Amino acid sequence: MQANLGNSLRIRFELTGSQHDLDEAIDASREAAIWASRPLRDPQLAQVLSNFGLALLARFELAGSQK
């Protein structure tokens, strides 16, 4: 559930540019990654980590454009 929320917030950030959405996406994705990485929790761990990485990449790109 957190993975879907994180991905949706990241997509909304891409559409609106809202820093708050991006911060919330990263928080939700981090929680999903922690939960999914526990033994026998989520067979979609790779996808969860990919979504988390995309959110972090978006933050990096945003920070770079503000320099």
C-alpha positions as CSV (number, residue, x, y, z in Angstrom):
1,M,0.0,0.0,0.0
2,Q,2.8,2.4,0.9
3,A,4.5,1.6,-2.4
4,N,1.5,2.7,-4.4
5,L,1.1,5.8,-2.3
6,G,4.8,6.7,-2.8
7,N,4.6,6.1,-6.5
8,S,1.4,8.1,-6.9
9,L,2.9,11.1,-5.0
10,R,6.0,11.0,-7.1
11,I,3.9,11.1,-10.3
12,R,1.9,14.0,-8.8
13,F,5.1,15.8,-8.1
14,E,6.2,15.3,-11.7
15,L,2.9,16.9,-12.8
16,T,2.7,19.8,-10.3
17,G,6.3,20.3,-9.1
18,S,5.2,20.3,-5.5
19,Q,8.2,19.8,-3.2
20,H,5.8,18.6,-0.5
21,D,4.5,15.8,-2.7
22,L,8.1,14.7,-3.4
23,D,9.0,14.7,0.3
24,E,5.9,12.6,1.1
25,A,6.7,10.2,-1.8
26,I,10.1,9.6,-0.4
27,D,8.8,9.0,3.1
28,A,6.1,6.6,1.8
29,S,8.6,4.8,-0.5
30,R,11.1,4.4,2.3
31,E,8.5,2.9,4.6
32,A,7.5,0.5,1.8
33,A,11.1,-0.5,1.2
34,I,11.7,-1.2,4.9
35,W,8.5,-3.3,5.1
36,A,9.1,-5.2,1.8
37,S,12.7,-6.0,2.7
38,R,11.8,-8.0,5.8
39,P,12.0,-11.8,5.2
40,L,9.1,-13.3,3.2
41,R,7.2,-10.0,3.1
42,D,6.9,-8.9,-0.5
43,P,7.9,-10.6,-3.7
44,Q,7.8,-7.2,-5.4
45,L,10.8,-5.9,-3.4
46,A,12.7,-5.0,-6.6
47,Q,9.8,-2.8,-7.8
48,V,9.5,-1.2,-4.4
49,L,13.2,-0.4,-4.3
50,S,13.0,0.9,-7.9
51,N,10.2,3.3,-7.0
52,F,12.1,4.5,-4.0
53,G,15.1,5.1,-6.2
54,L,13.1,7.1,-8.7
55,A,11.8,9.3,-5.9
56,L,15.3,9.9,-4.6
57,L,16.5,10.7,-8.2
58,A,13.7,13.2,-8.6
59,R,14.9,15.0,-5.4
60,F,18.5,14.9,-6.6
61,E,17.5,16.4,-9.9
62,L,15.4,19.1,-8.2
63,A,18.2,20.0,-5.8
64,G,20.6,20.3,-8.7
65,S,18.3,22.6,-10.7
66,Q,18.1,25.0,-7.7
67,K,21.8,25.7,-7.5
